């Protein structure tokens, strides 16, 4: 199997070429959040992914509770719609395999 290539958007400019997608995001009340997106920090993203236990995350000396409510409050996104991974559980071994160094942040 080949290496997983992962490309993260650097900002909302990619939406300019897709007016229909932009309209759908606006109707779903996600557009303003995406327009604020200015990229990401690879190391913080990786630290978040490794330390997140389903409820809490610890990045250096910062501890955060991560729930639907706290994400909605922090992002301004609506707290509605279908939940991701609804009625599915992933054991720790499964998601840790996905986060192995050779599969992370390869662009």
Backbone as numpy.savetxt, mean C-alpha at the origin, in Angstrom:
# Nx Ny Nz CAx CAy CAz Cx Cy Cz
11.67 -20.03 -12.38 10.82 -18.85 -12.38 11.71 -17.61 -12.38
11.36 -16.61 -13.17 12.12 -15.38 -13.26 11.92 -14.49 -12.04
12.72 -13.46 -11.97 12.62 -12.53 -10.84 11.38 -11.64 -10.99
10.78 -11.32 -9.88 9.62 -10.45 -9.86 10.09 -9.01 -10.02
9.54 -8.34 -10.98 9.85 -6.93 -11.17 8.67 -6.13 -10.64
8.97 -5.16 -9.83 7.92 -4.38 -9.20 8.19 -2.91 -9.47
7.26 -2.25 -10.07 7.40 -0.82 -10.33 6.35 -0.08 -9.53
6.80 0.83 -8.69 5.90 1.64 -7.89 5.71 3.00 -8.57
4.49 3.50 -8.61 4.28 4.83 -9.21 4.99 5.90 -8.40
5.58 6.85 -9.07 6.30 7.94 -8.41 5.38 9.11 -8.10
4.19 9.12 -8.60 3.26 10.21 -8.38 2.06 10.06 -9.29
1.17 11.04 -9.28 -0.09 10.92 -10.03 0.01 11.23 -11.52
1.19 11.54 -12.05 1.30 11.92 -13.47 0.83 10.83 -14.41
0.97 9.57 -14.03 0.55 8.47 -14.90 -0.94 8.52 -15.20
-1.73 9.18 -14.36 -3.17 9.27 -14.58 -3.54 10.17 -15.75
-2.65 11.09 -16.10 -2.97 12.03 -17.16 -3.25 11.32 -18.49
-2.64 10.19 -18.72 -2.88 9.45 -19.95 -4.10 8.54 -19.91
-4.77 8.51 -18.76 -5.92 7.62 -18.59 -7.10 8.37 -17.98
-7.77 9.21 -18.78 -8.87 10.02 -18.23 -10.01 9.20 -17.65
-10.28 8.01 -18.20 -11.35 7.17 -17.66 -11.00 6.68 -16.26
-9.74 6.29 -16.07 -9.30 5.85 -14.75 -9.38 7.01 -13.76
-9.00 8.18 -14.23 -9.06 9.38 -13.38 -10.50 9.66 -12.94
-11.44 9.53 -13.87 -12.85 9.75 -13.54 -13.36 8.72 -12.53
-12.97 7.46 -12.73 -13.39 6.41 -11.78 -12.83 6.67 -10.39
-11.57 7.09 -10.32 -10.97 7.38 -9.02 -11.65 8.58 -8.36
-12.04 9.55 -9.16 -12.75 10.72 -8.63 -14.10 10.30 -8.05
-14.83 9.46 -8.79 -16.13 8.98 -8.30 -15.99 8.16 -7.03
-14.90 7.41 -6.92 -14.67 6.59 -5.72 -14.08 7.39 -4.57
-13.86 8.69 -4.79 -13.27 9.60 -3.79 -11.84 9.22 -3.41
-11.08 8.71 -4.38 -9.67 8.36 -4.18 -8.74 9.33 -4.89
-9.23 10.11 -5.83 -8.38 10.93 -6.67 -7.56 11.94 -5.86
-8.18 12.63 -4.92 -7.42 13.63 -4.13 -6.27 12.98 -3.38
-6.48 11.78 -2.84 -5.41 11.08 -2.13 -4.27 10.74 -3.09
-4.60 10.22 -4.25 -3.57 9.83 -5.22 -2.81 11.05 -5.73
-3.49 12.16 -5.89 -2.82 13.37 -6.35 -1.83 13.90 -5.31
-2.00 13.55 -4.05 -1.06 13.95 -3.01 0.17 13.03 -2.95
0.09 11.88 -3.62 1.14 10.87 -3.58 2.41 11.39 -4.25
3.49 11.43 -3.52 4.75 11.97 -4.04 5.85 10.92 -4.06
5.51 9.68 -4.22 6.52 8.63 -4.21 6.53 7.89 -2.89
7.59 7.18 -2.64 7.68 6.39 -1.42 9.14 6.20 -1.05
9.38 5.76 0.16 10.72 5.47 0.66 10.87 3.96 0.75
11.79 3.39 -0.02 11.95 1.94 -0.08 12.22 1.33 1.29
13.09 1.94 2.05 13.48 1.36 3.35 12.33 1.41 4.35
11.58 2.51 4.37 10.43 2.62 5.28 9.35 1.63 4.86
9.13 1.51 3.55 8.14 0.56 3.05 8.50 -0.86 3.46
9.77 -1.22 3.31 10.22 -2.56 3.67 10.10 -2.78 5.19
10.48 -1.79 5.99 10.37 -1.91 7.45 8.91 -2.07 7.87
8.02 -1.34 7.21 6.59 -1.47 7.50 6.13 -2.90 7.20
6.46 -3.37 6.02 6.02 -4.70 5.60 6.55 -5.79 6.53
7.79 -5.68 6.95 8.37 -6.71 7.83 7.81 -6.68 9.24
7.45 -5.50 9.74 7.04 -5.42 11.14 5.52 -5.45 11.34
4.75 -5.27 10.29 3.30 -5.23 10.44 2.77 -6.59 10.86
2.04 -6.62 11.98 1.53 -7.89 12.50 0.02 -8.04 12.31
-0.56 -7.16 11.52 -1.99 -7.20 11.28 -2.74 -6.13 12.06
-2.08 -5.57 13.09 -2.69 -4.52 13.90 -1.73 -3.39 14.22
-0.47 -3.74 14.41 0.54 -2.74 14.81 1.71 -2.81 13.84
2.42 -1.68 13.75 3.66 -1.62 12.98 4.66 -0.82 13.79
5.91 -1.23 13.72 6.97 -0.52 14.44 8.11 -0.25 13.46
8.39 1.04 13.27 9.47 1.47 12.40 10.39 2.34 13.23
11.58 1.80 13.51 12.53 2.41 14.45 11.82 2.66 15.77
11.71 3.90 16.23 11.07 4.15 17.53 9.61 4.58 17.41
9.04 4.43 16.24 7.65 4.81 16.00 6.77 3.56 15.98
5.74 3.55 16.83 4.76 2.46 16.85 3.41 3.03 16.45
2.75 2.34 15.51 1.45 2.79 15.04 0.45 1.66 15.06
-0.78 1.98 15.41 -1.88 1.04 15.26 -2.43 1.23 13.85
-2.60 0.13 13.14 -3.09 0.20 11.76 -4.42 -0.54 11.68
-5.48 0.23 11.53 -6.82 -0.33 11.38 -7.50 0.38 10.22
-8.65 -0.09 9.81 -9.40 0.61 8.76 -9.66 2.06 9.18
-9.99 2.25 10.43 -10.30 3.59 10.93 -9.08 4.50 10.91
-7.92 4.01 11.37 -6.73 4.87 11.39 -6.24 5.17 9.98
-6.35 4.20 9.07 -5.94 4.45 7.68 -6.87 5.49 7.05
-8.17 5.37 7.27 -9.13 6.34 6.73 -8.86 7.74 7.29
-8.58 7.82 8.59 -8.31 9.12 9.21 -7.02 9.73 8.67
-5.98 8.93 8.50 -4.69 9.44 8.05 -4.69 9.82 6.58
-5.45 9.11 5.76 -5.41 9.34 4.32 -6.55 10.19 3.79
-7.65 10.26 4.56 -8.84 10.94 4.07 -9.65 10.09 3.11
-9.27 8.82 2.96 -10.01 7.92 2.08 -11.29 7.45 2.74
-12.32 7.21 1.95 -13.59 6.74 2.53 -13.42 5.33 3.11
-14.10 5.10 4.20 -14.06 3.79 4.85 -15.30 3.01 4.42
-15.26 2.54 3.18 -16.41 1.83 2.64 -15.94 0.86 1.57
-16.83 0.03 1.10 -16.50 -0.91 0.04 -16.01 -2.24 0.58
-15.61 -3.08 -0.34 -15.18 -4.42 0.01 -13.78 -4.40 0.61
-13.57 -5.20 1.64 -12.27 -5.26 2.30 -11.32 -6.16 1.53
-10.06 -5.77 1.54 -9.04 -6.63 0.94 -8.86 -7.85 1.80
-8.61 -8.98 1.18 -8.36 -10.25 1.86 -9.52 -10.65 2.77
-10.71 -10.19 2.44 -11.88 -10.51 3.25 -12.06 -12.02 3.31
-12.28 -12.52 4.50 -12.52 -13.94 4.75 -11.36 -14.84 4.33
-10.16 -14.30 4.22 -8.99 -15.10 3.87 -7.91 -14.84 4.90
-7.22 -15.87 5.27 -6.11 -15.67 6.19 -4.82 -16.09 5.49
-3.77 -15.38 5.79 -2.45 -15.72 5.28 -1.57 -15.97 6.48
-0.98 -17.15 6.53 -0.09 -17.40 7.66 1.21 -16.63 7.46
1.93 -16.46 8.53 3.15 -15.65 8.51 4.15 -16.18 7.50
4.30 -17.47 7.40 5.27 -18.06 6.47 4.96 -17.65 5.02
3.69 -17.63 4.66 3.30 -17.30 3.28 3.70 -15.88 2.93
3.36 -14.90 3.77 3.68 -13.53 3.37 5.14 -13.21 3.56
5.84 -13.90 4.46 7.28 -13.66 4.60 8.03 -14.12 3.34
7.56 -15.19 2.71 8.18 -15.64 1.45 8.06 -14.54 0.40
6.91 -13.88 0.35 6.72 -12.81 -0.62 7.62 -11.61 -0.36
8.09 -11.46 0.87 8.91 -10.30 1.24 10.40 -10.61 1.25
10.80 -11.75 0.74 12.22 -12.08 0.70 12.96 -11.05 -0.14
14.18 -10.80 0.25 14.99 -9.75 -0.37 15.03 -9.85 -1.89
15.17 -11.04 -2.45 15.29 -11.14 -3.91 14.02 -10.74 -4.64
12.89 -10.70 -3.95 11.65 -10.33 -4.59 11.23 -8.88 -4.31
11.94 -8.21 -3.45 11.52 -6.87 -3.02 12.17 -5.76 -3.86
11.37 -4.81 -4.26 11.82 -3.53 -4.82 12.80 -3.68 -5.96
12.54 -4.55 -6.86 13.40 -4.72 -8.01 12.82 -3.92 -9.17
13.49 -2.85 -9.58 13.02 -2.08 -10.74 14.17 -2.02 -11.72
